[in-house]
């Protein structure tokens, strides 16, 4: 369009120059002056032909100028139409962005409300395991295997590649959160943190949702879960893994080594997306592992309670076993 405008300007300039040159003879016809100056018939014919060429050139120039002006006007119209469509597209994008922001805000409000209620829901669900007699019988059956478990030097990271979506003690929104959430792709492997025995395992929960209470006879709302009794650095620990994928939890009574797969990341029970909720309890000296396993009373908080009362059982404040160990202190 700029090139067309430049061409129009050039032609208009030429026409203006010819008009100016005509001004000095406007009172007498310039062509008549030329004809009066001929000396022969041949000169006359030559001059007439020349004047005809000039006239034809002027006509062609005018036609070209008219075509170029029409083309420029057409281009301007198309540009204005394109600008209008662009403005409309921009408004559509802005409207969609506003809709997305509104949905995101709504989701955040729901999530915050869930976080405020979660500790109460889980506290309600942490009851004595309904199958405690079966658990105790199984632990007595494999007591010699438990007694031979060697302590692990250091902690094995439970979900490699996971993103920490919520930290221990409190959510960012202020609700109580007694554990660390490892968010990862659905089906990601979950590993044993140390050598030990599976004290309890619950399976059968489908993909969950907020306020879903599936998990009994484990933690109600905890979905599919595994309780690992482990010996690490000479200490006895219970590590609780919640919200696992259905059909992946390792069986109760299985003796495991650090790094063994004990389940896969799911979103079962009271959950808003794929993650593994992990809690760690310090129970004392690992020499008591077999005795503890055989005599566990089924308390799924291992004497450390849940909700607000659980905050009074933090190892960082009171190192007397049993106490809740902040998972971040060993997993990061």
C-alpha positions, -999 to +999 in steps of 0.1 A: +000+000+000+029+023+007+044+016-027+011+023-044+008+056-026+044+065-037+036+057-073+004+079-071+025+108-056+050+105-085+023+106-112+005+135-095+037+154-094+042+150-131+007+162-139+012+192-116+044+201-135+026+199-169-002+221-155+023+247-143+041+247-176+007+254-193+001+285-172+023+308-193+001+302-224-033+299-208-046+330-226-035+318-261-037+281-269-002+266-266-009+241-293-019+270-316+014+288-310+032+257-320+013+252-352+018+288-363+055+283-361+057+255-388+077+260-419+066+232-441+038+206-445+061+179-433+068+199-401+031+203-396+025+165-399+054+158-375+042+183-349+006+170-351+018+134-346+039+146-316+010+165-300-011+133-305+015+112-286+016+138-258-022+138-255-023+099-255+004+099-228-015+123-207-047+102-211-028+070-202-012+087-172-046+098-160-060+063-164-031+048-145-035+074-118-072+066-115-065+028-113-039+033-086-062+056-065-089+029-067-064+002-057-052+024-028-088+030-016-095-007-018-064-015+002-074+010+028-109-006+031-094-040+035-070-027+062-098-011+081-118-044+079-088-064+091-083-040+120-119-043+130-117-081+129-085-079+149-101-058+176-130-083+177-106-112+181-088-093+209-120-088+227-129-125+223-095-134+238-100-110+267-135-125+274-121-160+274-092-150+298-117-134+321-138-166+321-107-187+329-098-163+357-133-166+371-132-204+370-097-204+386-109-182+414-139-204+420-116-235+421-093-217+446-123-209+468-134-245+468-099-257+475-095-233+504-128-244+519-117-280+515-084-273+532-102-257+562-124-288+566-098-315+558-082-318+592-116-322+608-126-348+582-094-368+587-096-365+624-131-380+622-117-408+601-087-418+622-103-445+642-089-478+655-084-502+626-113-526+623-091-555+613-066-552+642-069-588+653-060-600+618-031-576+618-017-587+651-020-624+641-002-617+609+026-598+627+031-627+652+032-651+623+062-633+607+078-620+639+111-638+632+113-621+598+105-587+614+132-593+640+158-598+613+151-565+595+183-545+594+182-508+600+185-485+569+212-459+567+193-428+556+159-421+541+148-431+506+128-404+488+093-417+484+081-401+450+110-391+427+101-362+405+071-351+426+062-315+433+054-306+469+019-293+466+013-288+503+036-287+533+032-300+569+013-284+597-006-257+577-018-250+542-011-216+528-048-208+533-044-214+570-061-248+573-043-275+594-024-301+572-007-329+591+016-342+564+034-335+532+018-339+498+038-352+469+020-343+436+030-365+406+016-381+375-011-406+381+005-441+384+040-428+394+058-453+417+059-448+455+089-462+473+095-475+508+115-450+528+135-477+547+137-514+555+106-527+573+072-544+572+038-534+559+018-530+590-014-523+573-027-519+537-061-508+524-073-510+488-105-508+467-111-471+465-118-456+430-106-422+418-119-398+445-131-363+450-133-337+478-152-350+509-150-386+496-148-409+526-135-441+510-106-456+530-121-477+558-108-498+575-079-474+571-082-437+575-117-427+563-111-404+534-075-416+530-083-437+500-060-466+492-032-465+518-001-483+531+014-481+566+051-490+567+068-498+600+105-491+593+139-491+609+160-461+598+192-449+614+185-471+644+151-455+650+116-470+647+092-451+624+057-455+610+053-439+576+018-435+563+011-433+525-024-421+515-045-416+483-027-444+463-040-459+431-064-487+433-049-522+429-013-510+435-010-511+473+015-537+486+000-564+509-001-563+547+027-584+562+051-579+533+087-574+544+103-547+522+137-531+517+143-494+512+134-484+476+109-512+471+077-501+453+049-502+478+022-485+456+015-459+429+003-423+431-035-420+428-062-396+438-084-420+459-106-409+488-108-373+499-085-359+472-085-330+447-059-346+423-031-371+419-007-370+449+006-391+478+000-377+513+028-388+536+030-387+574+060-398+596+058-409+632+088-415+654+081-444+677+114-449+696+142-474+693+141-499+665+149-528+688+112-528+696+101-533+660+088-569+663+072-562+697+055-530+685+042-548+653+026-577+673+010-554+699-001-524+678-035-514+690-047-502+656-045-465+664-039-450+630-023-418+645+001-439+666-009-420+698-003-386+682-039-376+675-052-356+646-064-321+638-056-293+662-045-317+690-019-333+667+000-300+668+008-308+704+027-340+693+054-326+671+088-341+675+103-307+669+087-295+701+086-327+722+111-354+713+095-380+735+082-409+714+057-412+700+057-379+681+050-366+646+081-360+626+078-333+599+084-352+566+103-322+552+130-328+578+139-361+562+126-359+526+131-322+519 
